Amino acid sequence: MHIDKDILQSMGKVALLLTGDCPHVEYFKHVRFKYGTGPGYEDNELRLRHWENSTSIVFDLLYQTTRGYDWSYTANVNLVLRNNIPNHPGRALILDPNWIDTDRVLGWISRCTSEHGEKCQFLPLFKRVDTIVPLYLIDTIQNCLVPGNEVKGNYIALSYTWGETSFFRTKLKYLQQLRIPGALLGKMPEHIAPTVRDAISITRHLGFHYLWVDALCIVQDDQVRMEQELNNMHRIYASASFTIIAAGATDASFELRGFKNSTNPRNLQQVPIQLDASERLLSPIGSPSYGEKPSPGAEPTYHTRAWTLQEHIFSIRRLILKNETVSWECQRYLWTEDLLPHDIADERRLDYAERWHYKSVPSLDVLSDIIMDYNKRNLTYPTDAFPAFAGIQSFLGQIFPFGLIYGHPELFFDIALLWHPIYDVQRRVPSKSPDLNVAISQIPSWSWVGWQGKLAFPFDHEFGIYGSEMEGYIEPVAEWYALESPVSNNRRRIHSDWHKYKLIAQDADAHLPPGWTREPYNITPYDSNSPLKRRHFPREIPNYCYKHSSFKNEQDLKWYPVPVLDQREHNHNPPQTAFIYCRTSRAYLFTSWDDSNVFEDPDERTPPRLQVMDRNKNIVGTLRLNNVDELGHFGNGVEWNGMRRLELVAICKGYSDDIFDFALAKQGGGAYADRAEDCYFVLCIKWEDGVAFRQATGVVTAKAWEGEKETELVDLILG
């Protein structure tokens, strides 16, 4: 059943639906709603809702509270197919509770391969020359490891969560033995992680020859080759024919059940909803159980682990095992075992972290989509924060000119240093990872990689149109260099060249980077006259905008052009150095912990902000803390006139509406500023042994900064 429009149909009062002895009565007595049913459930009107281009329905209701009306709804349900009725509109399938239909899975793979073409063979920005064969693969027929360069044909990859398990992993002393045919037979399967063991069996069961699994195919104590494989992780997954995703796992002891004669039987439970004597409804497998708390430790951890993000987003095609069932996800469709395929309803919507596959123009907002997803995930060892991101960064080097350093693109480097937390973030405390065999403690404080939690880069209104607080970056204030150590004399210039291209936008005769065109721009009266919409634009509307040939939407534009890399060429990231240097201005300003000086948005979970003051207690800026626990002990410990002293260094010059009177904001219930002021974007720092460490980011009015800054520039080494 497919309907190409939204439908909202009243079902009448709940009380009427609960009368009589019809089969549906029990369903409506016990059905769970996402946000509850509120007071007087039986007196409410129940509605059937169908979304456009969907085959499922939900039941919803509105109920009144002291705050107004709240909306709540059930999980999706589909009509169960009745095979004995020709052209029956049902789509939901009742499955074998023990065994997966292998023919259905092979049909998905075959249809995707034959019908979807290059869209499901290569990621949009992934060049054919970037395909790779891993150093080792598992030969599922010979049951041993084989060198990748000796293999002809495709391979499958496995993505899973290892957890804190201690199953067998390949080391140098076992390598030669594992290359002997039959090495993975006998007693060896008892020592291999169940997830890995079952993946080998499934690969063979589906008729494929080779499988790549990190635990067996990466030699864990070969540091050189291990680093090589970690940096190529994105290429390994992108080059695989498809990836088996163990999304239902909590760790590597998870079994991939349900493949007859290959793995143990599954225990699938489906509970149809009887409508009458013949018709039934069924919720998709894995639908949320509203109102029920999951059992402790029962929730899968796959989508909460940092390592699995790059594995997932670079896998072009995915065979997903979760909730005792299997599904197929490619670049066009999501096919599930319990629903008949449907060309419209099954079309995939890209996750935020995947959208950058289709955007070749470098920008910080695209990168923010990735790091917001990555950085909210968990790591067993904090020092894995960068290695787990290394593959993603390698690919990003194909988009950002000059590459990235610890997740920061050189092209926008000083702007990127001003990343800010969206929710509370915590400093990653270095520890030793057993996989790396060395204690990598260089997680720089200036990089977002050194912090865990949801955060984002600035949205620069001088570059694009953004629905955020108005802030624009006008010009840099320093030249940045990368250092191998705080005492190194070898300084490599960081190519933070965004300002050079911004100047091009001001010259109507300038030669544009390839692919860009210049067009006159006039803001619409609606955008100009709406205070809310006007804040999405630069403070001064440019006469021209710039569009790139890769833009798909007519509304896509930038306020200045930047170089877009030729995807046919190889581009490499620079050396990853944890220390950076510049000469910049410094000022000592102040804050306090008085309630009037602290702003916590009542409607958000954003970290607190502190008002920055000069020595006369005039408000001159705002500082964003990393988390609420920092209140009360922020700054460098020096007290003056009842205030805490702050050491601030200038990073960039621009304008911001983030400087506002907290007292007025609290009266109005939110942040308030009637204009964007000229400002310096700053970092608050603290020194240890000649190295400065980032504490927070903020803004100070240009007038105050020019009056308070020291006469001499400071030699700033950030670590």
Number of C-alpha atoms within 10 A of each C-alpha: 15 17 14 13 10 11 13 14 11 13 14 14 15 20 16 13 18 16 11 9 8 13 14 18 17 15 14 16 14 8 14 19 20 15 13 17 20 17 11 11 17 16 13 18 17 22 20 16 19 21 16 14 17 18 24 25 20 18 22 21 23 18 18 14 10 6 6 8 11 15 15 16 22 21 20 18 20 24 24 24 21 18 10 7 9 7 10 13 15 22 21 26 19 16 16 14 15 18 20 21 15 14 10 13 18 13 11 20 20 11 10 21 16 9 10 14 10 11 15 20 21 20 19 15 18 20 14 13 9 16 17 18 20 22 20 23 27 25 25 23 16 17 18 19 27 20 15 18 12 11 16 9 10 14 25 24 25 25 27 27 26 24 16 11 11 12 15 14 17 17 17 12 10 11 14 11 14 19 19 14 16 17 17 24 12 8 9 12 15 13 13 20 22 19 22 28 20 21 28 26 18 23 22 17 17 15 11 19 20 27 27 29 18 22 17 21 24 24 23 20 17 15 14 9 14 19 16 13 20 19 20 21 26 27 24 25 29 27 27 25 21 24 27 24 28 27 22 23 25 19 20 21 20 20 23 30 24 25 20 16 11 18 19 15 18 20 14 16 14 15 11 17 19 18 15 10 8 8 14 21 22 23 23 19 19 10 12 14 14 15 12 8 7 9 7 6 8 10 11 17 21 24 19 17 20 23 26 21 22 24 25 25 22 26 31 22 29 25 22 19 20 18 17 21 24 23 19 22 23 22 21 17 20 20 23 21 20 20 22 13 16 16 11 13 19 19 16 14 12 13 12 13 20 17 15 23 18 13 16 22 19 22 22 22 17 19 19 21 19 21 22 19 19 27 24 18 21 17 17 14 15 22 23 22 26 20 17 22 25 22 24 23 26 22 24 24 21 25 26 27 23 20 24 24 20 24 22 24 29 24 24 21 21 26 26 22 22 22 21 22 25 18 19 20 23 15 18 20 13 17 15 15 15 11 13 17 12 11 12 15 14 14 25 21 21 26 20 29 24 22 24 22 25 22 24 23 24 20 25 24 25 24 24 20 20 18 13 15 19 25 27 27 24 21 18 21 17 16 16 24 18 24 23 16 16 17 11 10 9 11 14 16 15 23 18 22 18 23 16 12 15 18 14 17 22 14 9 11 8 10 10 18 14 14 13 19 13 18 12 9 13 12 13 8 9 10 14 15 11 10 11 13 15 19 22 20 26 22 18 7 15 17 14 16 21 21 20 20 10 14 14 10 8 7 8 14 18 22 24 25 27 28 19 19 19 13 15 13 10 12 19 17 20 16 14 13 17 21 23 24 22 19 18 18 22 24 23 17 25 29 27 23 16 11 11 14 18 19 21 19 16 11 8 10 13 20 23 20 23 26 28 25 24 20 15 8 15 12 21 22 29 27 24 22 24 26 21 16 13 13 17 11 11 19 23 15 11 10 14 11 10 10 18 21 23 23 18 28 25 24 25 24 22 21 27 26 20 24 26 21 19 24 16 14 16 16 10 10 12 16 21 18 18 9 15 20 22 19 30 29 32 26 26 26 22 19 15 8 6 14 18 19 19 18 22 25 23 26 31 30 22 19 13 19 24 15 11 15 17 13 11 10 14 14 13 21 22 24 24
